[in-house]
Each structure stands twice: as structure tokens, then as C-alpha cells.
Amino acid sequence: QVYLEESGGGLVQAGNSLRLSCVASGRTFSEYTMGWFRQVPGKARELVGAIIWKPGMPNLEESVRGRFTIVVDNAKKAAYLQVSSLEPEDTATYYCAVTPGSLYAQSESNMYLYWGQGTQVTVSS
């Protein structure tokens, strides 16, 4: 079992930055896929970006490319979603998710085995 805990969300003004954290505990994998998703009420959960660790380059969705980045610190069993130049449209609950192995259908949320509880990001204009 893997437990994921996100933190770092909050209320910020447009243009500002946040760093969302995802700390894992429990079982570890030598190779895994880690994704960041976001969801607003009434809409499906959407992929923000993902990284295949062993180790790899993050793959960010076009809508956030250049503003968001993913950093993994394997020694701390933590991953970070660095978000900058925030826009009101980025308001959502952000989730991290992990699944063992290399997942190439990274946007398929049902392919991830483990999920955190989410952290709310609210961007005011």
C-alpha cells in the first residue's frame, strides 16, 4: 500500500506561484509513474503532468507547459508541482497519483493505483 499526502494549496492572486507537495509513505517502487491531476466540481479529473521515474523528464500538458513543472526528490519520497503565473482558470483541487511501472496512457486516471486526498488551489483575479 502507498499513501500519498498533498499539501501547499491555498488562495493566491493571479500571477503568483505555489509549490504543491506530494509525500509518499508505505511501499516503494524502483520504477513508477507519478501524475498530477486537477479537478473542478462538475468536471472530470484532468491530467496536469506526469513523470515516469527512473528517472525521467516530466511531461506537462500544453495548457500548463511553461508555467508548471514537476520535480521529484526520491530520497525524500516526495514530488512537487511548481506552479507559476497562476490564472483563475487554474482554480481546482489538485491531486497526486502514483502507479508502479511505466504508464504511457498517463491521462487515464483509472490507471493510477494510489491517490492523495487533494489540495485546493484558488486563484483570484
MOZI-V49811 format. One record per residue. N is the residue number from 0. PHI is phi as a letter, one per 30 degrees, with the letter a starting at -180 (none if undefined). NEAR is the number of other ideal C-beta (glycine too) atoms within 8 Angstrom. Layout:
# MOZI-V49811
N;PHI;NEAR
N;PHI;NEAR
This chain:
# MOZI-V49811
0;none;5
1;b;10
2;c;8
3;b;13
4;b;9
5;c;15
6;a;8
7;j;9
8;d;12
9;l;8
10;c;4
11;b;12
12;d;7
13;e;10
14;j;5
15;d;8
16;b;9
17;b;12
18;b;9
19;c;17
20;c;10
21;b;15
22;c;10
23;c;12
24;b;7
25;j;7
26;d;5
27;b;6
28;b;8
29;d;5
30;b;9
31;a;12
32;c;15
33;b;14
34;b;16
35;c;18
36;b;13
37;b;13
38;b;12
39;c;8
40;e;4
41;i;3
42;b;7
43;d;4
44;d;8
45;b;10
46;d;11
47;c;13
48;a;15
49;b;14
50;b;15
51;c;10
52;c;11
53;a;8
54;d;6
55;b;7
56;d;4
57;d;10
58;c;7
59;c;11
60;d;9
61;e;5
62;d;4
63;b;12
64;d;8
65;j;3
66;c;8
67;c;13
68;b;8
69;c;15
70;b;8
71;c;11
72;c;9
73;d;7
74;d;4
75;c;6
76;h;9
77;b;10
78;b;14
79;b;12
80;c;15
81;d;12
82;c;13
83;b;7
84;h;6
85;d;14
86;b;7
87;e;8
88;d;5
89;d;11
90;d;8
91;a;9
92;c;11
93;c;16
94;b;14
95;c;16
96;b;14
97;b;15
98;b;11
99;d;8
100;i;8
101;c;7
102;c;13
103;c;4
104;d;6
105;d;11
106;d;7
107;d;7
108;d;10
109;d;4
110;d;8
111;c;12
112;d;6
113;b;10
114;b;8
115;d;11
116;d;7
117;j;9
118;b;12
119;d;9
120;c;17
121;b;9
122;c;14
123;c;8
124;d;5
